[in-house]
Amino acid sequence: MKTSSAPTVQPPTVRGLLAEPPLRLRVRLDGDGRDIAIDWVHSSDLVDPTPFLTGDTMLLTTGTQFPADDDAAFYGSYADRLLDAGVVALGFGLEVIREGTPPSLVDACDARGITLVEVPYEVPFIALIRWVADRIAARDRERDAWTLAAQRAVSLSALTAGTLEAVVQTLADQVSGAVVILSPSGETVVEVHSAAVDLGALADEGRRILRRGTRASADVTLPEWLGFATVQTLGPRGALRGAIGIAGAGRHDVATQAVVTGAVAIVEVLLRYGDAERRLERRLGGVLVRLLLDGHLAGAGAAAAEFGSKIPDALRIAVVPLPAGVADSERDRLLDELTREGLAFADSSAERVVAVVPAAATDAFSRAVAGSATLAALPVGLSAVLAPAEASTGLAQAVRALDQDPDAGVHVFGDSAAGLLDDLWSPAAENLARRRLGGLVGEPGELVDCARLWLDHNGHWESAAREAGLHRHTLKARIARIGTLLELDLDSFAGRAELWALLQASRA
């Protein structure tokens, strides 16, 4: 249901008063106020009634305060005071004190553009006051009716559709304008139009107040938009859920504010509901990831099916190490960004985020990482394509990819310079290599470091010893000790190749 925010009852004006036959008013001077809305009608015979007037008032007088002679200076000062007070028009009651309107009063009003009408003796001032009051009351009733209808429409959209998009669309319809919702980071979540409005400036203002981190609101001037425009934050201080920008037709009066306030409250409830739903999805994702990594395929499949999802037949495991001291809110946002497009299940700990990515979504996952300011600044390890039963192997592969390249960006296992060794690597091979090299641990001389340094120098004794700060005979003695402990002939290519493979597989 759409109700118009534009009033059908016209505001009271001098033109409207003149059109009422029972009032029999006569226009003496058109002036500038004939079509200005009258807020009230006040009668006074004071020389200076302005302390008792508000803007856009029509003043009625019988002229008892006017001098007997036609004093042009007096009338000029009187008219100046009315003009400064924002009087819409002056109504002069005929035949109460004098038969006609004083000529000097006419001249003074004419010189200042003040609308002047004459009220016949038979027409009481109260008739004009009542006519204006009735029109104001009718407009107020119309605005009240619109407010109730608009609030009901927004509430019904929340109850029936129950979506943020439906509520925002209904609000835009009711205010005959447009609405934009921003996420806490300032990204556009929903943008709907019921009128041609450029919401760029509105969204920019929303991002500005979001950066302050506190509850705030602000009016905005939009280019080529004659209605109102306002933005305000959503959610409590310290936990803002975003911002809303609203551009509507007409004035941002009490009636419009009531509709906007009610709609914003509903939007905040939906956002809280969405937060709870996302938390549930994150917990489900964590359960699925842990089940897969522990090898419980049947349980993972059943849990996914219960929530209308499915474990992919081919998948990759992604690992994102978290910066030290990362806040819970930041970790939650990271999880949201990893799973926003439905690309992954994700689990997190204090040290890292682990995600299960369908193999078919690899490219989309990489684009999502590159498009996220948070993720693009972090290293992401990605395993080879594996079956669900190999998820634990995928985790080890993703971690190995990170070890080989800790820079920001997506690092896919098997894409490094290690080439064939990456293809041959497995968690079992790493465990075997660590056990073999464990015999070197605790021996004097840091044998593992000496072995890697020596191999990095292609077995050249002089350069390796120089870098190690050792005599070449000392280095030779340590390498010989390594060969003895590992039962390898390090004078042969095969022995050296096996030592290098052990170091690579163990990530020593």
N, C-alpha and C positions, 0 to 999 in steps of 0.2 A: 504494500500500500504506500502510495506516495502522496504526501500533502504538501501544498505550496507554502513556502515561507513568506511569500509576498502577500501583504494585506489586501483584501478586497474592499474593506471599508476605508474610504478616503479620509485623510486627516482634516480637521476643521480649518478653514481658511476664510479670509475676507470674501473671496469669490463665492464660497459656499454660503456665507451669510447673506450676501446680496441676492443669491438665487432663491432664498426662502420668501415666498410672497407674504406670509403673515407678519414678517418682520418689517417689511416696507422700508428698508434702508436705502439711502441715496448716496451714491459715491460722489464726493466732492473733488477728491484727488486720487487718481490711481496709485501713484507712488510706486515704491519698490516692494511693498509687502503684501500685495493682493493675493499671491499664491504661496506665501510662506505658511507652514503649519503653525497654528496657534496652540500654544501649550496651556494657556489659561486666559480668562477675561477678568479684569480687575477694574473697579470703579473708584475714583478718588477725585476730590476737588481740592486737594492740597496743591500749594504752589510748587512743591517738590515731592512728588509721590515716588520717586525712584528708589528710596530705601526699601519700599514695600513691593517692588516689582522684580520679577525674574525675566530671563531672556525669553524672547518670542511670546511676550504677553500683549494682548490687545487692551488698551486703556480706554475707559469710558469716563466722561466728565460732563457736568452741566455748566461749568464755567463760573461758578460762584467765586472762585479765586482770582478771576481775571479783573483787571482794572476797568473802571467805567470808560476811560478814554482809550483810544486805540494806540497803545504804547508799543511800537514796533520792537524796541529793545527788550521789553519784557517778554513778548512772544518769541523773540529769537532765542533768548536764554532758556525759556521753557521748552522749546522744540529741541534745542541742543541737549538738554538733560534727557529727554525721551529717546533721542537718537543714541546717546551714549549707553543708555540702559537696555538697548536692543528691543525697544517697543516695535511690534509688527505693524500696528495701525492705531489710530486715534479715532474714537467715536464721540461725536459731540451731540449732546441732548438738546434738541431745539425747544424753544418756547418755555423753558423752565425759568431761566433768568433773562434771556433775551430771545428775540424772534429768530435771528439768523446767526450763522457762524461768524465770529469776528473776522473782518477782512485781513487784519494783521496776522491772525493765527493761520489763515489760509496761505498767506504769502510765506510765512515762516516754514510751514510744513512743505510747501511746494519747493522752496529753495533747498530743502534737505532731503527730498524724496520720500517723505513720510506719507503713507496712505491715510487719507482722511475721509470718514463717512459721517453722514448726518443721521441721527436717530429721531424719528418723529415723537412728539410729545406722548402720543397714545401707546407707544411701545415701551414697556418697562425694561430697564437694564437687565433685570433678572431673566428676561426671555432670551437675551443674547447669551448670558452666562449659562443658562440651562441648555441651550442648543449646543454650545461648544462642549459642555460637560457630557452631554449624551453621546456626542460623536467620539470623545475620548474614551468613554466607558465602552462603547461598542467596539472600538479598536482593541481595547484591552481584553475584552471577552474573546474577540477573534484570535488574538495572540495566545491567550490561555488555551483556547481550543486547539490551536495549532501545536502548542507545546505538548499537550496531552497526547494528541494523535501521533506526533513525531516520536515522542518517547515510547509510545506503545508499539510503533512500527519497528523501532530499533530493538526493543525488548523481544518482540516476536521473532525477529530474524535470529536473535541469539538462541531463543528457545527451540525454534524449528530447524534452522540450518546448523546452528551451533558452531559456525566457523568465523574466524577473524575476517575473512574476505566478505562474507555475507553482511556482517555488522557494519563494516566500513562502507560497503556499497550502499546500504540503507541510509547511513548517516549522510553520505554525499548526496543521495536523492533528496533527503529531507531539507538540507540547507541549500539545495540547488547549486552545488559547487563541486569540490573535489577534496579528497582526503589522502594523505600519505602516512604510512607507518614506517618508522625506522627501527632497526635493531640497535642494541646497546653500542655496537661499533660504528653505527651511522649508515649501515647498508640499508637500502630500500627493501622492505619486506612485502608491503602491499601498497599499490597505488591505483586508485579508482577515480573516475571522472563522471560527473553528471552535467558538467559544463566545461567549456574550453578554458582551462586554467593552466598556466605554466607553473608547475610546482617546484621548479629548480630552486628558486630563492627561498621557498618555504622549507625544502629539505636542507638547504645550506644552513638556515637559521637553527633547524633542529639539531644538526650536527654540532653547531657552535655551543648550544646550551648543554648537549650531552657531554662535551669535553670538560665542562665545569664539574661534572660528577655529582651535582646536587639537584634537588627538585627545583624546577624553574619554568616560567612561561614568558612568552613575549608576543606582541603584535608585530605583524610583518606587512610591509608595503609591497604588493606585487605589481609588476608592470602590466598596464592595460587591464587592470581588474578593479571594478568599481565597488565590489563588496568588501567584506571583512576577511582578514587572514590572520591566523594565530597558530602558535606552536606551544606545546608543553611536554614535559618529560612524563614518562610512565614508570610507575613503581616507586618504592621508598628510597630515601636518601641512602647512598652507599650500596644499593642493589638495584640500580635503574634497569628497567627492562626494555628501554627504548624511548622513542618520542613519537608524538602524533602531530601532524600539521593539518589544519582544516581551513579551507577557503570557501566562504559561502556568500550567497547573494544577500543584499540588504545590510542592515545594521547589526552589529554584535550587541543586541540589547539583552535585557534580562531573560526574555523568552528563549532567545537563541542560546544564551549561556546555559540555561537549564537543560536544553536538549544536548548540548555539547558535553556538559558535566556528566549527565547520565550515560551517554555513549562511551565516554572515556572510562568510566567506572566499569562498564561491561567489557571494554577492550582489555583493561587491566586484569579482570577475572579470567578472560580467555588466555591472556599471556601467562598467567600463573598456572592455569590448567595445562597450557602447552609446555611450561617448564616441568611440571610434574610428569607429563607424558614423556618428555625427553629424558628425564631422570630414569623412568621405568625402562625406556628403550636402551639407555646406557647400561643399566644393570643387566638387562637381558643379553645385550651384546657381550658384556663381561663374562656371563655364565657360558654362552656359546663358545667364546674363545677358549676359556679354560677347559671346557669339555673336549674340544678338538685337540688342544695341545696335550691333554692327558690321554688321548686315544679313545675316548668314549663316544664313538661315532653315532651309535644308536640313540643315546641320550641327547646328543646335540641336535640330531635330526628331528627327534620328537619335540624338543623344546622350541625349535625354530618353527615347526609346523603348527604348534599351539598358538603362535602369534602371527600366523599367516606368512611366514617367511620360509626360506629353503637354504640348506647348506649347498654351496655350488659344487658341481662335479669336479671342477678344476679351479684351483685357487693359488693365491700367493699370500705369504705372511709379510706384513710390514711392521717395522719397529721404528719408533721415534723416541730417542732419548730426551728426557725432560731436563731443562735447566735446573740447577740447584735452587732450592727454596721456592719453586713455582707454587703459586697460590691455587687453592682448589677451584676457584672460579675460572682461572686461566686454563687449568687442565680440562675443566668441563667444556670450555669454549673450543679447545683443541679437539676434543672428542666430537663435539657437534660439527666442526668443520670437516673432520675425517668422514663422518657418516651423513652429511647433509644431503647428498644426492643419492642416498641409499646404496652407496658403493661398498660398504663394509660393516662388519661387526667389529666393535673395538672394546678393549679392556685396558685399564691403566693401573699403574702403581706409582709410588713416589718417584721412581727412577725413569720409567719409560711408559710409552703407550704401545700396545700390540694390537694390530688390526688384521682381520681376515678379509682379503680382497678377492672377489671373483676374477678369474684370469681374463674373462672377456671385458672387464672394466679397467684393465691396467692403464690404458691410455687416458681414460676419464679420471682415474685416480691421480695420475701424474699431472693432469691439467688442474685438478682441484688443489693439489699441493702447491703448484706454481702460482695459482691465483689467490692463495691465502697469504696474507702478510705474516701471519704467525708461523705457518708451516714452511713457507719459502725461506725463512731464516734458520731452519733447523735441518740437520741431516736426517734422511729417511732411508733405512735399509729395507730392501725388497727382495724376497726370495725368488727362486725359479718357480715355474709353474709346476704344481704338485697335486697329487690326489689328496682328498681330505685325510686319509689315513697317514699321510706323511707330514702333517701339520707341525709336529715337533721338529722334524728335520728342517722345515721351512723357517722356523724360529731361529735355529742355529745358523742357517744360511743368511738370514737377514742381519743377524748380529755380526757375522763374519764380514758381510759387505760394509757394515759401518766401521769395523776395525780397519779395513783396508783403505777406507776413504771417509774421514770424519767431517769433511766439509759440508756446507749446506747443499741441499738438493737431494734428488732421488738416486740412490745407488743400488743397482740391480746385481744380485749375486750372479757371477759368471761373466759379467761385463768388464771385469778388471783385467790388468795386464797379466795376472796369474794364469789366465787361459785354461789349459787342460787341467791344471791342479785344482782349480775351482770346480770343474766338472767331476773330478775324482774325489773331492773332499766330502766328508760326511761327519756327523757327530761321532760315529764309531771310530773313524780314522783319527779324529782329534783326540779322543780318549786314549787310543793306542799310542799316539805320538807323545802325549803327556806322560803316560806311564813309562815309556822308554827313556825320555829325557829326565824323568824324575830321579834317575840314578846319578845325574850330574849335580843335582841340588844338594847343597851342604858340603860339597867338595871345595877345597880352597882354590882361589883364583878365578871365581866367577866364570866357570867353564862355558855356560850357555852363551854369555856375551862374547867370550873369546871365539867360540865357534862361529857365531854369526858374523863377527868382524872379519875373521879370517876368510870365510867364504865370500863376503862382500868384496874382498880384495883379490878374489880369484886364486886364493892360496899363495899369494905373494908375501913372503915372510917379512921383507924389509918394510914395505909400506904399511902392512897390518900392524907390525910391532911398533912402528913409529906412532901410528894413531892411538894404539893402546897404551903408549908410554912404557913399553916393556923392551927388554933385550930380546933379540930374535931367538936366542937359545931358550929363554924362558917361555916364549910363546910356543916354540916347537915342543917343549916338554909338556905344556898344557894340552896341546892338540893331540899329542901322543896318548896322554892320559884319557882324553875323550874317546879315542879309538879303542882303548883297552876296555873302558867301562861299557861302551855300547857294542863291543865286539864287531867293530867296523874297520876295514882296511882303508884308512884315509889317504894312503898313497895312490889308491886306485880311483878312477872316475866314478865307478859304481858306488864305492863307499862314501865319497864326497856327495854324490847325488842323493843317496839315502839320508845322509845327515841334513842336507838342505831341505829335503821333503819333510823330515821330522820337524824341523824348525817351522816350516810354513804351515803344516797341518796343525801344529799345537798353538800357533799364534804366539810363539815365544818371542 
